[in-house]
Amino acid sequence: MEARGDGERRSYFVRTYGCQMNVHDSERIAGLLEADDLVAAPTMADADVIVLNTCCIRENADNKLYGQLGHLKRLKEERPEVQIAVAGCLAQKDQDLVRQRAPHVDVVFGTHNVARAADLLSESRVSGPMTEILAESDEFPSALPVRRDAQHAAWVTIQIGCDNTCAFCIVPSVRGREISRPFGELIDEVCRLAADGVSEVTLLGQNVNSYGRDVTLALRRADGAPATDGPVDVAWRAGEVWADGRRTARPLFGDLLRAVGAVDGIERVRFTSPHPKDLRADVIAAMAETPAVCEHLHLPVQSGSDDVLKAMHRGYTAQRYLERLAAARAAVDDLAVSTDIIVGFPGESERDFADTLELAAAARFDSAFTFVFSPRPGTEAADMVDRLVAPDVAAGRMERLRTVIERSGRLGNERRVGRVEEVLVEGPSKRDPGTLTGRTRQNRLVHFAAAEPLRTGTYARVRVTAAATFHLSGELIEVIAPARHRTRIPVAAR
């Protein structure tokens, strides 16, 4: 993109709505814009290019987007040269509606068009407003430039899309079918990240523990068939363990955890999100036997009622969920567990909700993302309008569920008091710049004081002195390892 008339480089601002996958896409969009000679703007109002990377999982995500676009209309009237782009899941699903409700938007592009972000904005400056939505793509954004705010930690997308048919979920429609990245490509990416000073990676996918099932199934089908594209590097596609062993069609996530955890320089491996029906014994064993894999499992349950789980098409019962959770806790010492729960799914009775409360109490979740059901057009559940739970009933149930979740979270935190925890420093506290903030291997937030500032990415031992519902407080004991990443000198504040 050309420079501004006054000689200054044009600036950008990316706002992200939704999940970690969207955060990762936003990092790539920012990287592409910086590679196109733009610089980060300190605020949205200061930017020449504004990208809203959207989510469509819940209705309030729509409301937030269109509210923001309403504010930006005034900015566009004051500064016509400002470019506004809407990207992500909502753009993928509702491209025509975005154009209808916000004609001042310059570019609309979907989840499969991330690599075209900078090009589309450039073309729009010449040709005017444009929309480009691909229905599906086999390309991953892994080779794109990236602009990470946290230089010690990185997201690594291991798959895109989802083959499940959960009645409430729009993801298969906006992200496409499940496609796994080649095993060797992932390990190479993690090695590059480690060489760049990254010590913590989070493996991302819509259903991470089914990673590789499509790869091994394709390799098994091709076994013995005439090669049309030359010899297949089986180890590159599926990993050496699968290539050298019994080549059954199976997920490879357990193999991947072990291989990523073995990369020199990688101290912590996290992942999100697995599906309970696919939490296999080999994945649990890999978590237990790979020191770098953190003792934290995010395992979305969604409901504790078998009837509701069946209506959701989740593929497991409450008892089966608890059995797999028990197996994980038996294998992985000191495991912390978080979850997702939907309240007020169509047809949820008081008895169904009581089952959810019972499961939440039995599971002793450390934390949970809880949501009141929001019908998403294009999903099966959106057509269950005759079974919707009254808003006041759903709100009341939500408060009761939060009481249970917060009680177990607080008790779990209180059990940490007096212990010495390994903490990865994330920077100063937002509320108190004189206090440092970090996370334990169990993903617990810790606030602590230090006589001297510690760089983000430093590993330290902290003695826990107090506990609250959502965080721990402590005192620094010692620094284990200083941050290894190079300090990034920003050309403009984020």
C-alpha positions as CSV (number, residue, x, y, z in Angstrom):
1,M,0.0,0.0,0.0
2,E,1.2,3.5,-0.8
3,A,2.3,5.8,2.0
4,R,0.2,8.7,3.2
5,G,0.5,12.0,1.5
6,D,2.4,13.6,4.4
7,G,5.1,10.9,4.1
8,E,4.0,9.0,7.1
9,R,3.3,5.3,6.8
10,R,-0.4,4.2,7.0
11,S,-1.5,2.5,10.1
12,Y,-3.8,-0.3,11.0
13,F,-5.9,-1.6,13.9
14,V,-7.3,-5.1,14.3
15,R,-10.1,-5.9,16.7
16,T,-10.9,-9.5,17.4
17,Y,-14.1,-11.0,18.5
18,G,-14.5,-14.7,19.6
19,C,-12.2,-17.7,20.0
20,Q,-8.5,-18.4,20.0
21,M,-8.7,-19.4,16.3
22,N,-9.9,-15.8,15.5
23,V,-7.1,-14.4,17.7
24,H,-4.6,-16.5,15.7
25,D,-6.1,-15.3,12.4
26,S,-5.9,-11.7,13.6
27,E,-2.2,-12.2,14.3
28,R,-1.8,-13.3,10.7
29,I,-3.8,-10.4,9.3
30,A,-1.7,-8.0,11.4
31,G,1.5,-9.7,10.1
32,L,0.3,-9.3,6.5
33,L,-0.5,-5.6,7.0
34,E,2.9,-5.0,8.5
35,A,4.6,-6.8,5.7
36,D,2.7,-4.4,3.4
37,D,4.4,-1.5,5.2
38,L,1.6,-0.5,7.6
39,V,2.3,0.2,11.3
40,A,0.1,-0.6,14.3
41,A,-2.1,2.3,15.5
42,P,-2.5,3.0,19.2
43,T,-6.3,3.2,18.9
44,M,-9.0,2.4,16.4
45,A,-9.7,6.2,15.9
46,D,-6.1,6.8,14.9
47,A,-6.0,4.0,12.2
48,D,-6.1,4.3,8.5
49,V,-7.1,0.7,8.1
50,I,-9.5,-1.0,10.6
51,V,-10.2,-4.7,10.5
52,L,-12.9,-6.3,12.6
53,N,-12.3,-10.0,12.8
54,T,-15.7,-11.5,13.7
55,C,-17.3,-14.4,15.5
56,C,-20.8,-15.8,15.0
57,I,-21.1,-18.3,17.8
58,R,-23.4,-16.2,19.9
59,E,-25.9,-13.5,19.1
60,N,-24.2,-10.8,21.2
61,A,-21.2,-11.2,18.8
62,D,-23.5,-9.9,16.0
63,N,-24.7,-7.1,18.2
64,K,-21.2,-6.0,19.1
65,L,-20.1,-6.0,15.5
66,Y,-23.0,-3.9,14.2
67,G,-22.7,-1.5,17.1
68,Q,-19.1,-1.0,16.3
69,L,-19.8,-0.5,12.6
70,G,-22.4,2.1,13.6
71,H,-19.7,4.1,15.4
72,L,-17.3,3.6,12.5
73,K,-19.8,5.1,10.1
74,R,-19.3,8.5,11.8
75,L,-15.5,8.1,11.6
76,K,-15.8,7.2,7.9
77,E,-17.8,10.4,7.3
78,E,-15.2,12.5,9.0
79,R,-12.3,10.7,7.3
80,P,-13.4,9.1,4.0
81,E,-9.9,7.8,3.4
82,V,-10.2,5.3,6.3
83,Q,-10.7,1.7,5.1
84,I,-12.9,-0.6,7.1
85,A,-12.8,-4.4,6.6
86,V,-15.0,-7.1,8.2
87,A,-13.4,-10.5,8.3
88,G,-13.9,-13.9,10.0
89,C,-16.8,-16.2,10.7
90,L,-19.7,-13.6,10.6
91,A,-18.3,-12.3,7.3
92,Q,-18.2,-15.9,6.0
93,K,-21.8,-16.5,7.0
94,D,-23.5,-13.1,6.4
95,Q,-21.5,-11.3,3.8
96,D,-24.6,-9.9,2.1
97,L,-26.2,-8.8,5.4
98,V,-23.0,-7.0,6.3
99,R,-23.1,-5.1,3.1
100,Q,-26.8,-4.3,3.6
101,R,-26.5,-3.1,7.1
102,A,-23.1,-1.4,6.8
103,P,-22.6,-0.1,3.2
104,H,-19.7,2.0,4.4
105,V,-17.5,-1.1,4.8
106,D,-14.8,-1.3,2.2
107,V,-13.9,-5.0,2.3
108,V,-15.7,-8.2,3.4
109,F,-13.6,-11.4,3.5
110,G,-14.1,-14.8,5.1
111,T,-12.3,-17.4,7.1
112,H,-10.6,-18.9,4.1
113,N,-9.4,-15.6,2.7
114,V,-7.0,-14.5,5.4
115,A,-4.0,-14.6,3.1
116,R,-5.7,-12.1,0.8
117,A,-6.3,-9.4,3.5
118,A,-3.6,-6.9,2.4
119,D,-4.3,-7.5,-1.3
120,L,-8.0,-7.0,-0.9
121,L,-7.5,-3.7,0.9
122,S,-5.1,-2.5,-1.8
123,E,-7.5,-3.5,-4.6
124,S,-10.4,-1.8,-2.8
125,R,-8.6,1.6,-2.7
126,V,-8.6,1.5,-6.5
127,S,-11.8,-0.4,-7.4
128,G,-14.1,0.4,-4.5
129,P,-15.9,-1.8,-2.0
130,M,-15.5,-5.6,-2.5
131,T,-16.5,-8.9,-1.1
132,E,-14.5,-12.1,-1.4
133,I,-15.7,-15.3,0.3
134,L,-14.3,-18.7,-0.5
135,A,-16.6,-21.6,0.4
136,E,-13.6,-23.8,1.4
137,S,-9.9,-23.9,1.3
138,D,-7.2,-26.5,1.9
139,E,-4.6,-23.7,2.6
140,F,-3.5,-23.0,6.1
141,P,-2.3,-19.5,7.3
142,S,0.9,-21.0,8.7
143,A,3.2,-19.6,6.1
144,L,1.8,-16.1,6.4
145,P,3.6,-13.3,8.3
146,V,2.6,-13.0,11.9
147,R,2.4,-10.2,14.4
148,R,2.3,-11.7,17.9
149,D,1.7,-9.4,20.9
150,A,3.2,-12.0,23.2
151,Q,6.6,-12.9,21.9
152,H,7.2,-15.8,24.3
153,A,4.0,-17.7,23.4
154,A,2.4,-18.7,20.1
155,W,-0.7,-20.3,18.7
156,V,-0.2,-23.2,16.2
157,T,-3.2,-24.2,14.1
158,I,-3.1,-27.9,13.6
159,Q,-6.4,-28.3,11.8
160,I,-9.2,-26.3,10.3
161,G,-12.9,-27.1,10.1
162,C,-15.0,-29.6,12.0
163,D,-16.8,-32.9,11.0
164,N,-19.1,-32.9,14.0
165,T,-22.7,-32.0,13.8
166,C,-23.5,-30.3,17.1
167,A,-27.0,-28.9,16.9
168,F,-26.0,-25.5,18.3
169,C,-22.8,-24.9,16.4
170,I,-22.3,-22.8,13.3
171,V,-18.5,-23.6,13.0
172,P,-18.8,-26.4,10.3
173,S,-20.7,-23.9,8.1
174,V,-18.1,-21.1,8.4
175,R,-14.9,-23.1,8.8
176,G,-15.6,-26.1,6.5
177,R,-14.8,-29.7,6.8
178,E,-12.0,-31.0,9.0
179,I,-8.6,-30.8,7.4
180,S,-5.4,-31.6,9.3
181,R,-2.0,-30.1,8.6
182,P,0.9,-32.4,7.8
183,F,2.6,-33.7,10.9
184,G,6.1,-32.7,9.7
185,E,5.0,-29.2,8.8
186,L,3.7,-28.7,12.3
187,I,6.9,-29.8,13.9
188,D,9.0,-27.6,11.6
189,E,6.8,-24.6,12.6
190,V,7.3,-25.4,16.3
191,C,11.0,-25.7,15.8
192,R,11.1,-22.3,14.1
193,L,9.1,-20.8,17.0
194,A,11.5,-22.3,19.6
195,A,14.5,-20.9,17.7
196,D,12.8,-17.5,17.8
197,G,12.6,-17.7,21.6
198,V,9.0,-18.9,22.0
199,S,8.7,-21.3,25.0
200,E,5.0,-21.9,25.1
201,V,2.8,-23.1,22.3
202,T,-0.9,-23.7,22.2
203,L,-2.2,-26.2,19.6
204,L,-5.4,-25.0,18.0
205,G,-8.3,-26.8,16.3
206,Q,-12.0,-27.1,16.5
207,N,-11.5,-30.7,17.7
208,V,-7.8,-31.2,18.4
209,N,-8.0,-34.8,19.5
210,S,-9.3,-35.9,16.2
211,Y,-6.2,-34.4,14.5
212,G,-4.8,-36.6,11.8
213,R,-7.7,-38.9,11.4
214,D,-8.4,-37.6,7.9
215,V,-4.7,-37.9,7.0
216,T,-4.3,-41.5,8.1
217,L,-7.6,-42.5,6.5
218,A,-6.4,-41.0,3.2
219,L,-3.1,-42.8,3.5
220,R,-4.8,-46.1,4.2
221,R,-7.1,-45.7,1.2
222,A,-4.1,-44.9,-1.0
223,D,-2.0,-47.8,0.3
224,G,-1.3,-50.1,-2.6
225,A,-3.0,-47.8,-5.1
226,P,-1.0,-46.5,-8.1
227,A,0.8,-43.2,-7.3
228,T,-0.4,-40.3,-9.3
229,D,1.7,-37.5,-7.8
230,G,4.9,-39.3,-7.1
231,P,5.9,-41.1,-3.9
232,V,4.1,-40.0,-0.7
233,D,6.3,-39.0,2.3
234,V,4.3,-40.9,4.9
235,A,6.4,-39.7,7.8
236,W,5.9,-36.0,6.7
237,R,2.2,-36.5,6.4
238,A,1.5,-38.6,9.6
239,G,4.7,-38.7,11.7
240,E,7.4,-41.3,12.1
241,V,5.5,-43.2,14.8
242,W,2.6,-43.9,12.5
243,A,4.9,-44.4,9.4
244,D,7.1,-47.0,11.2
245,G,4.3,-48.8,13.1
246,R,0.9,-50.4,12.4
247,R,-0.7,-48.1,9.9
248,T,-4.3,-48.0,11.1
249,A,-6.6,-45.1,10.3
250,R,-6.5,-43.3,13.6
251,P,-6.1,-39.8,15.1
252,L,-2.5,-38.6,15.6
253,F,-3.0,-36.1,18.4
254,G,-1.2,-38.2,21.1
255,D,1.8,-38.6,18.7
256,L,1.7,-34.9,18.0
257,L,1.7,-33.9,21.7
258,R,4.8,-36.1,22.3
259,A,6.6,-34.7,19.3
260,V,5.9,-31.0,20.1
261,G,6.8,-31.6,23.7
262,A,10.2,-33.0,22.6
263,V,11.2,-29.8,20.7
264,D,14.2,-28.2,22.3
265,G,13.2,-24.9,23.9
266,I,9.5,-25.6,24.3
267,E,8.7,-25.6,28.0
268,R,4.9,-25.6,27.9
269,V,2.4,-27.2,25.5
270,R,-1.3,-26.4,25.7
271,F,-4.2,-27.3,23.4
272,T,-7.8,-26.3,22.8
273,S,-10.3,-27.6,22.3
274,P,-10.8,-31.4,22.5
275,H,-14.1,-33.1,22.1
276,P,-15.0,-35.5,25.0
277,K,-16.1,-38.3,22.7
278,D,-12.6,-38.3,21.1
279,L,-10.6,-38.1,24.3
280,R,-8.6,-41.4,23.8
281,A,-6.4,-43.3,26.1
282,D,-3.3,-42.5,24.0
283,V,-3.9,-38.8,24.3
284,I,-4.2,-39.0,28.1
285,A,-1.0,-41.1,28.2
286,A,0.8,-38.5,26.1
287,M,-0.3,-35.8,28.5
288,A,0.9,-37.8,31.5
289,E,4.2,-38.8,29.9
290,T,5.3,-35.6,28.2
291,P,6.8,-33.2,30.7
292,A,6.2,-30.1,28.6
293,V,2.4,-30.8,28.3
294,C,0.7,-28.6,30.9
295,E,-1.5,-30.1,33.6
296,H,-4.6,-28.4,32.2
297,L,-7.5,-29.9,30.3
298,H,-10.3,-27.8,28.7
299,L,-13.0,-30.4,28.1
300,P,-16.3,-28.8,27.0
301,V,-19.3,-30.7,28.5
302,Q,-22.1,-28.3,27.3
303,S,-24.7,-30.1,29.5
304,G,-25.1,-32.7,32.3
305,S,-28.4,-34.0,30.9
306,D,-28.3,-37.1,28.7
307,D,-31.5,-36.0,27.0
308,V,-30.0,-32.6,26.2
309,L,-26.7,-34.1,25.1
310,K,-28.5,-36.3,22.7
311,A,-30.5,-33.4,21.3
312,M,-27.2,-31.5,20.9
313,H,-25.7,-34.6,19.0
314,R,-22.7,-34.6,21.4
315,G,-22.0,-38.3,21.1
316,Y,-21.5,-39.1,24.8
317,T,-23.5,-39.3,28.1
318,A,-22.9,-37.5,31.3
319,Q,-21.6,-40.7,32.9
320,R,-19.2,-41.3,29.9
321,Y,-17.9,-37.7,30.3
322,L,-17.2,-38.2,34.0
323,E,-15.4,-41.5,33.3
324,R,-13.1,-39.9,30.8
325,L,-12.5,-37.0,33.1
326,A,-11.7,-39.5,35.9
327,A,-9.3,-41.3,33.6
328,A,-7.5,-38.1,32.8
329,R,-7.2,-37.1,36.5
330,A,-5.9,-40.6,37.4
331,A,-3.2,-40.4,34.8
332,V,-2.2,-36.7,35.1
333,D,-1.2,-35.6,38.6
334,D,-2.5,-32.2,39.7
335,L,-4.7,-31.8,36.6
336,A,-6.8,-28.6,36.4
337,V,-10.0,-28.9,34.3
338,S,-12.1,-26.2,32.7
339,T,-15.2,-26.6,30.5
340,D,-18.0,-24.9,28.4
341,I,-21.6,-25.2,29.5
342,I,-24.7,-24.0,27.6
343,V,-27.7,-23.1,29.8
344,G,-31.3,-23.1,28.4
345,F,-30.8,-25.3,25.3
346,P,-34.2,-25.7,23.6
347,G,-36.3,-28.2,25.6
348,E,-34.1,-28.1,28.7
349,S,-36.3,-28.9,31.7
350,E,-35.7,-28.2,35.4
351,R,-34.7,-31.8,35.8
352,D,-32.2,-31.5,32.9
353,F,-30.7,-28.4,34.5
354,A,-30.5,-30.2,37.9
355,D,-28.4,-32.9,36.1
356,T,-26.1,-30.2,34.8
357,L,-25.6,-28.8,38.4
358,E,-24.9,-32.3,39.7
359,L,-22.3,-33.0,37.0
360,A,-20.7,-29.6,37.6
361,A,-20.4,-30.4,41.3
362,A,-19.1,-33.9,40.6
363,A,-16.5,-32.7,38.1
364,R,-15.1,-30.0,40.4
365,F,-14.3,-27.7,37.5
366,D,-11.6,-25.1,38.1
367,S,-13.3,-22.7,35.8
368,A,-16.0,-22.7,33.1
369,F,-17.2,-20.6,30.2
370,T,-21.0,-20.5,30.7
371,F,-23.4,-19.2,28.1
372,V,-27.2,-18.8,27.8
373,F,-28.3,-20.5,24.6
374,S,-28.5,-18.2,21.6
375,P,-30.1,-19.5,18.4
376,R,-27.7,-19.2,15.4
377,P,-29.3,-19.1,12.0
378,G,-28.1,-22.0,9.9
379,T,-27.9,-24.5,12.9
380,E,-30.4,-27.2,13.7
381,A,-31.1,-25.7,17.1
382,A,-32.2,-22.4,15.6
383,D,-35.3,-24.2,14.3
384,M,-36.4,-25.4,17.7
385,V,-38.2,-22.2,18.4
386,D,-41.2,-24.0,19.9
387,R,-39.0,-25.4,22.7
388,L,-37.0,-22.2,23.7
389,V,-36.5,-21.7,27.4
390,A,-37.9,-18.4,28.7
391,P,-35.2,-15.8,29.1
392,D,-35.9,-15.1,32.8
393,V,-35.8,-18.9,33.5
394,A,-32.5,-19.3,31.6
395,A,-31.0,-16.3,33.4
396,G,-31.9,-17.7,36.8
397,R,-30.4,-21.0,35.9
398,M,-27.2,-19.3,34.8
399,E,-26.8,-17.6,38.2
400,R,-27.3,-20.9,40.0
401,L,-24.7,-22.6,37.7
402,R,-22.2,-19.8,38.3
403,T,-22.5,-20.3,42.0
404,V,-21.5,-24.0,41.7
405,I,-18.6,-23.3,39.3
406,E,-17.2,-20.4,41.3
407,R,-17.4,-22.4,44.5
408,S,-15.3,-25.3,43.0
409,G,-12.9,-22.8,41.5
410,R,-12.4,-20.9,44.7
411,L,-11.9,-24.2,46.6
412,G,-9.4,-25.3,44.0
413,N,-7.4,-22.1,44.4
414,E,-7.5,-22.2,48.2
415,R,-5.8,-25.6,48.0
416,R,-2.8,-24.0,46.3
417,V,-2.1,-21.6,49.3
418,G,1.3,-22.4,50.7
419,R,2.5,-24.1,47.6
420,V,5.4,-23.0,45.4
421,E,4.2,-22.7,41.8
422,E,6.1,-22.4,38.5
423,V,4.8,-19.2,36.9
424,L,5.3,-17.9,33.4
425,V,5.4,-14.1,33.6
426,E,2.9,-12.3,31.3
427,G,3.6,-8.8,32.3
428,P,2.4,-6.1,34.7
429,S,-1.1,-6.3,36.1
430,K,-3.7,-4.2,34.3
431,R,-5.0,-2.9,37.6
432,D,-1.6,-2.4,39.4
433,P,1.5,-1.8,37.2
434,G,3.6,-2.5,40.2
435,T,2.4,-6.0,40.4
436,L,3.4,-8.8,38.0
437,T,1.0,-11.3,36.5
438,G,1.7,-14.8,35.3
439,R,0.2,-18.2,34.9
440,T,0.9,-21.6,36.4
441,R,1.1,-24.8,34.4
442,Q,-2.5,-25.4,35.4
443,N,-3.4,-22.0,33.8
444,R,-4.2,-20.3,37.1
445,L,-3.7,-16.6,37.1
446,V,-1.1,-15.4,39.8
447,H,-0.4,-11.8,40.9
448,F,2.9,-11.2,42.7
449,A,5.3,-8.5,43.6
450,A,9.0,-8.4,42.5
451,A,11.8,-6.1,43.6
452,E,12.8,-5.6,40.0
453,P,10.8,-5.9,36.8
454,L,10.8,-9.3,35.1
455,R,10.5,-9.6,31.3
456,T,7.5,-11.2,29.9
457,G,8.3,-14.8,29.2
458,T,10.4,-15.2,32.3
459,Y,9.9,-18.4,34.4
460,A,9.8,-17.9,38.1
461,R,8.9,-19.7,41.3
462,V,6.2,-18.0,43.3
463,R,4.9,-19.0,46.8
464,V,1.1,-18.7,46.9
465,T,0.0,-16.6,49.9
466,A,-3.7,-16.0,49.2
467,A,-6.5,-17.2,46.9
468,A,-9.6,-15.7,45.4
469,T,-12.2,-17.1,43.1
470,F,-10.4,-16.2,39.9
471,H,-6.8,-15.7,40.8
472,L,-4.0,-16.4,43.3
473,S,-1.7,-14.0,45.0
474,G,1.9,-14.8,45.9
475,E,5.5,-13.7,46.6
476,L,8.5,-14.2,44.3
477,I,10.9,-16.9,45.4
478,E,13.4,-17.0,42.5
479,V,13.8,-16.7,38.8
480,I,14.1,-20.1,37.1
481,A,14.9,-18.9,33.6
482,P,15.0,-15.5,31.9
483,A,12.9,-14.8,28.8
484,R,14.7,-16.1,25.7
485,H,12.8,-14.2,23.0
486,R,14.2,-11.1,21.4
487,T,12.6,-7.8,22.5
488,R,10.3,-6.5,19.8
489,I,10.7,-2.8,19.3
490,P,7.3,-1.5,18.2
491,V,7.1,1.2,15.6
492,A,3.7,2.3,17.1
493,A,1.9,1.4,20.3
494,R,-0.7,-1.3,20.0
